[in-house]
Amino acid sequence: MAVEYSCCETEFFVHILVIVLLVLFAGLMSGLTLGLMSLSLVDLEVLAKSGTPRDKQHAAKILPVVKNQHLLLCTLLICNAAAMEALPIFLDSLVTAWGAILISVTLILLFGEIIPQSVCSRYGLAIGAAVAPMVRILVWICFPVAYPISKLLDYLLGHRHRALFRRAELKTLVDLHGNEAGKGGELTHDETTIIAGALELTEKTASDAMTPISETFTIDVNATLDRVAETMPLYDILNEFQKGHSHMAVVVRQSTKMMTPPPPTQSPAEDIKDVRVDIDGEKNPLDKSVKTKRSLHKWKSFPNNGSKSFKGGTPRSKKWTKNMYSDILQIDGSPLPKLPEEEEAVGVITMEDVIEELLQEEIFDETDHHGEDS
């Protein structure tokens, strides 16, 4: 088509204005195609719930728009293609044919692709929230054409799934957010270690954290524990009773009647009282015999604080009832199962061992520090 309008006429400036608007519109559609489609629904939901106040507002505006991603993609591409195809028509009425092609390609490449996509890839959240109302209008305008195409894409490609991380990927992501990774993360070494330990707990079994039974110090259920003075240090008490172990296993070597505790004798440690603890919370241990390995009893010594319940220095039996801390040994509302007598114990595991697996480091108590210092 030959040149129809010469410079400085009214129609000339109208065509120039239309060309500028077409370039800006095509660039906006191209930038939104990259900016909005690169935001996953998971990212937007995270920002909407736990982002900064400004990010929460932006994510709340964008979420309804990008919910149907294939429909949004078709709308943006249709609008972008329409603007780019209309640009040479208006240029052809101002310049020659070859000039229209050269100018349109330059304008589309520079102002319709490179610059808009570079800006929207950096500030896609803010720009998308600002033009979200306009995008909704465009969706309704292009709906007759875009909707059938989007449904065809849904049928052929399926709906876009949420980009959730697997445990291994989430662990790596947490490590990258640590300040030791050097990528600007805010998590400390202890925080990343604890999170990684929690993610690995599902892959670990009791055998990974237990102490083998061959390495434990055991004592018979009927063994008599020597009394110690009240003022004796904790480490010396553990060393006297348990050979330096902070835990010891109480075992039943044969099925015999439980012996009553010996009467208190004269000793320098008269301010020590014995407390009988029934672990199973069943009837009085004096009235039952030991028949299974699960029915174990422990003797504990506590300093006499002058309570009137211990008149004359006579020890008083105290029973651990089922209603007292009974939820500690319950899983999903059910008590731990009773193991058959023929089952063999292969190791001992405590809550300290589980917490150590979670923290990924050793927990040192008083005896551990004492051992290190010595």
C-alpha positions in Angstrom: 0.0 0.0 0.0 1.3 3.4 -0.9 1.8 6.1 1.7 -1.5 7.8 2.4 -0.7 10.4 5.0 2.1 13.0 4.9 3.8 14.4 7.9 2.1 16.9 10.3 -1.5 15.9 9.3 -4.1 15.0 11.9 -4.4 11.4 10.6 -0.6 11.1 10.7 -0.5 11.8 14.5 -3.5 9.5 15.0 -1.7 6.6 13.3 1.5 7.4 15.3 -0.5 7.3 18.6 -2.1 4.0 17.5 1.3 2.5 16.7 2.7 3.5 20.1 -0.3 2.0 21.9 0.0 -1.2 19.9 3.6 -1.6 20.7 3.0 -0.9 24.4 0.0 -3.3 24.5 2.0 -6.1 22.7 4.9 -5.6 25.1 2.6 -5.7 28.1 1.0 -9.0 26.9 4.4 -10.5 26.2 5.7 -9.5 29.6 2.6 -10.8 31.4 2.9 -14.1 29.6 6.3 -14.6 31.2 5.7 -12.9 34.5 2.3 -14.4 35.4 2.9 -17.8 33.9 6.2 -18.2 35.8 4.3 -17.8 39.1 3.1 -21.2 40.4 0.0 -21.5 42.5 2.1 -22.8 45.4 4.4 -19.7 45.3 1.4 -17.4 45.3 -0.3 -19.3 48.1 2.9 -19.1 50.2 3.2 -15.3 49.5 -0.5 -14.8 50.3 -0.2 -16.5 53.7 3.3 -15.7 54.9 4.8 -13.0 52.7 5.3 -9.3 53.4 2.2 -7.2 53.7 2.7 -5.8 50.2 3.4 -9.3 48.8 0.2 -10.6 50.5 -1.9 -7.9 48.7 -0.3 -8.6 45.3 -0.7 -12.4 45.6 -4.3 -12.0 46.7 -5.0 -10.0 43.5 -3.2 -12.4 41.2 -4.5 -15.7 42.5 -8.0 -15.5 41.0 -6.5 -14.4 37.6 -4.0 -17.3 37.3 -6.2 -20.0 38.8 -7.1 -21.1 35.2 -3.7 -21.0 33.7 -4.5 -22.3 30.3 -7.3 -19.8 29.8 -5.0 -17.0 30.9 -2.2 -18.2 28.6 -4.6 -18.3 25.6 -5.9 -14.8 26.4 -2.5 -13.2 26.6 -1.2 -14.9 23.4 -4.3 -13.9 21.4 -4.0 -10.3 22.5 -0.3 -10.2 21.8 -0.7 -11.7 18.4 -3.5 -9.3 17.5 -1.4 -6.3 18.5 1.7 -7.4 16.6 -0.3 -8.2 13.4 -2.1 -4.9 13.5 1.1 -2.9 13.8 2.3 -3.3 10.2 -1.1 -2.2 8.9 -0.9 1.2 10.5 2.8 1.5 9.6 2.1 0.8 6.0 -0.1 3.9 5.7 2.9 6.1 6.9 5.9 4.5 5.2 6.7 2.2 2.4 6.2 -1.6 2.6 9.8 -2.5 3.3 10.0 0.4 5.8 6.9 -0.9 7.6 8.4 -4.4 7.9 11.7 -3.1 9.2 10.2 -0.7 11.7 7.6 -3.2 13.0 10.2 -5.9 13.5 12.5 -3.5 15.4 9.7 -2.2 17.6 8.3 -5.6 18.4 11.7 -7.1 19.1 12.9 -4.3 21.3 9.8 -2.8 22.9 7.5 -5.8 22.6 9.7 -8.6 23.7 13.1 -7.9 25.2 12.4 -4.9 27.5 8.9 -6.0 28.7 10.0 -9.6 29.5 13.1 -8.4 31.3 11.1 -6.0 33.5 8.2 -8.5 34.1 10.6 -11.3 35.0 12.0 -9.0 37.8 8.8 -7.3 39.0 6.2 -9.7 37.7 4.3 -9.9 41.0 3.8 -6.1 41.3 3.1 -5.5 37.6 0.6 -8.5 37.5 -1.2 -7.1 40.6 -1.4 -3.7 39.0 -3.0 -4.9 35.7 -5.0 -7.7 37.2 -8.4 -5.9 36.6 -7.5 -5.2 33.0 -6.5 -8.8 32.5 -9.9 -9.9 33.8 -11.6 -7.7 31.2 -9.4 -9.2 28.4 -10.3 -12.7 29.6 -14.0 -11.9 29.1 -13.4 -10.3 25.7 -11.4 -13.2 24.4 -13.5 -15.8 26.2 -15.4 -17.1 23.1 -12.1 -17.9 21.4 -9.8 -18.6 24.4 -12.1 -20.8 26.4 -12.4 -23.7 23.8 -8.7 -23.6 23.2 -8.0 -23.7 26.9 -10.3 -26.7 27.4 -8.6 -28.5 24.5 -5.3 -27.9 26.3 -6.7 -29.2 29.5 -7.8 -32.3 27.8 -4.6 -32.9 25.9 -2.0 -31.8 28.5 -4.1 -32.0 31.8 -4.3 -29.3 34.4 -1.0 -27.9 35.7 -0.2 -29.7 39.0 1.1 -28.0 42.1 4.8 -27.8 42.2 5.3 -29.5 45.6 8.7 -30.7 46.7 9.6 -34.2 47.8 11.4 -34.7 51.1 14.9 -34.9 49.5 14.2 -31.7 47.4 12.8 -29.9 50.4 15.9 -30.8 52.5 18.1 -29.4 49.7 16.0 -26.3 49.5 16.4 -25.8 53.3 20.1 -26.2 53.0 20.3 -23.6 50.3 18.4 -21.2 52.6 21.1 -21.6 55.3 23.5 -18.7 55.9 26.4 -21.2 55.4 25.4 -21.7 51.8 26.4 -18.2 50.9 23.2 -17.4 48.9 21.7 -14.8 51.3 19.7 -17.3 53.4 18.6 -16.4 56.9 18.5 -19.9 58.5 21.3 -20.8 61.0 23.2 -24.0 61.0 21.2 -25.4 63.9 17.9 -24.6 62.2 18.8 -26.3 59.0 20.2 -29.3 60.9 17.0 -29.7 62.9 14.7 -29.3 59.9 16.8 -31.9 58.0 16.7 -34.3 60.9 12.9 -34.0 61.1 12.6 -34.8 57.4 14.8 -37.8 57.8 12.9 -39.3 60.7 10.4 -41.2 58.4 13.3 -43.1 56.9 14.9 -44.1 60.2 13.9 -47.1 62.4 14.4 -47.8 66.1 17.5 -49.8 65.3 19.2 -46.7 64.0 18.9 -44.9 67.3 18.8 -47.6 69.9 21.6 -48.8 72.1 22.3 -52.5 71.5 21.4 -54.7 74.5 25.0 -56.0 74.6 26.2 -52.5 75.4 23.7 -51.8 78.1 24.1 -52.3 81.9 21.3 -54.5 83.2 20.1 -55.3 86.7 17.8 -58.0 87.9 14.3 -56.9 89.1 14.9 -58.4 92.5 18.4 -56.9 93.0 18.9 -54.7 96.0 20.3 -51.3 95.4 22.7 -50.0 98.1 21.7 -46.9 99.8 23.7 -43.7 99.3 24.0 -40.5 101.3 21.7 -37.6 100.4 24.6 -35.3 99.9 26.4 -37.6 97.4 26.9 -35.9 94.0 24.7 -37.2 91.1 27.6 -38.6 89.2 28.7 -40.7 92.2 25.2 -42.0 92.7 25.0 -43.1 89.0 28.5 -44.6 89.2 27.6 -46.5 92.4 24.2 -47.8 91.2 24.7 -48.0 87.4 28.4 -48.2 86.7 28.4 -44.7 85.2 25.4 -45.3 83.0 22.6 -42.7 82.9 20.1 -45.4 82.0 20.0 -49.1 83.0 17.7 -51.9 82.0 15.7 -53.8 84.6 15.2 -57.5 83.6 13.3 -60.5 84.9 15.6 -63.5 84.8 13.0 -66.0 86.2 9.4 -66.1 87.3 9.5 -65.7 91.0 7.4 -64.0 93.7 8.2 -60.3 94.2 10.1 -60.0 97.5 9.1 -57.3 99.9 11.6 -54.6 100.5 13.9 -55.2 103.5 13.1 -53.2 106.6 15.2 -50.0 107.0 18.3 -50.5 109.0 20.4 -48.2 111.0 22.8 -46.4 108.7 24.3 -42.9 108.3 21.8 -42.2 105.5 18.6 -42.3 107.7 17.1 -39.4 105.7 16.6 -41.6 102.6 13.1 -43.0 101.9 12.1 -45.7 99.4 9.2 -45.2 96.9 7.7 -48.1 95.2 6.7 -47.3 91.6 4.3 -49.6 89.7 5.1 -49.0 86.0 2.1 -50.8 84.6 -0.4 -49.2 87.0 -1.9 -52.5 88.0 -2.8 -53.9 91.3 -0.5 -54.0 94.3 2.8 -55.6 93.3 2.8 -57.6 96.6 -0.3 -59.5 95.4 0.9 -60.5 92.0 3.8 -62.5 90.5 6.0 -61.5 87.7 4.8 -63.5 84.6 6.0 -61.4 81.7 8.9 -59.3 80.8 6.7 -56.2 80.5 5.7 -56.2 84.2 8.8 -54.6 85.6 9.1 -52.6 88.8 11.7 -50.0 89.9 13.0 -48.8 93.2 13.7 -45.2 93.5 15.2 -43.3 96.4 14.2 -39.8 97.3 15.5 -37.5 100.1 13.2 -37.3 103.1 11.9 -33.7 103.1 10.3 -34.0 106.6 6.8 -34.8 105.2 4.3 -36.1 107.8 3.4 -38.9 105.5 6.7 -40.6 106.5 6.4 -40.8 110.2 9.1 -42.5 112.1 11.2 -42.9 109.0 9.1 -45.7 107.7 9.0 -45.8 103.9 5.5 -45.5 102.3 4.6 -47.2 99.0 3.4 -44.9 96.2 1.6 -46.3 93.2 1.8 -44.9 89.7 -1.8 -45.1 88.5 -3.0 -45.3 84.9 -4.4 -41.8 85.0 -1.1 -40.3 85.9 1.0 -39.5 82.8 -0.8 -42.4 81.1 -0.8 -40.5 77.8 3.0 -40.6 77.6 3.0 -44.3 76.5 0.1 -44.0 74.1 0.2 -43.8 70.3 -2.9 -42.6 68.5 -4.9 -43.0 71.7 -4.0 -46.7 72.1 -1.5 -48.0 74.7 1.6 -49.7 73.6 1.1 -53.4 72.7 2.1 -56.2 75.1 4.9 -58.2 73.7 4.9 -62.0 74.0 7.3 -63.5 76.6 9.2 -65.3 74.0 10.2 -62.0 72.3 13.8 -61.1 72.6 15.0 -57.6 73.5 17.7 -56.5 71.1 18.3 -53.0 72.4 17.1 -50.0 74.5 15.9 -46.7 73.1 14.9 -43.6 75.0 13.4 -40.3 74.2 16.8 -38.8 74.4 17.9 -41.0 71.5 15.0 -39.9 69.4 15.7 -36.2 70.2 19.3 -36.7 69.3 18.3 -38.1 65.9 16.1 -35.0 65.5 18.8 -32.6 66.5 21.5 -34.5 64.6 23.9 -34.1 67.5 24.6 -35.7 70.9 22.8 -34.4 74.1 25.2 -34.2 77.0 23.8 -34.6 80.5 25.6 -34.1 83.8 27.4 -37.4 83.7 28.6 -36.9 80.1 30.2 -33.5 81.0 31.7 -35.1 84.1 33.2 -37.8 82.0 34.6 -35.3 79.6 36.1 -33.2 82.3 37.8 -36.2 83.9 
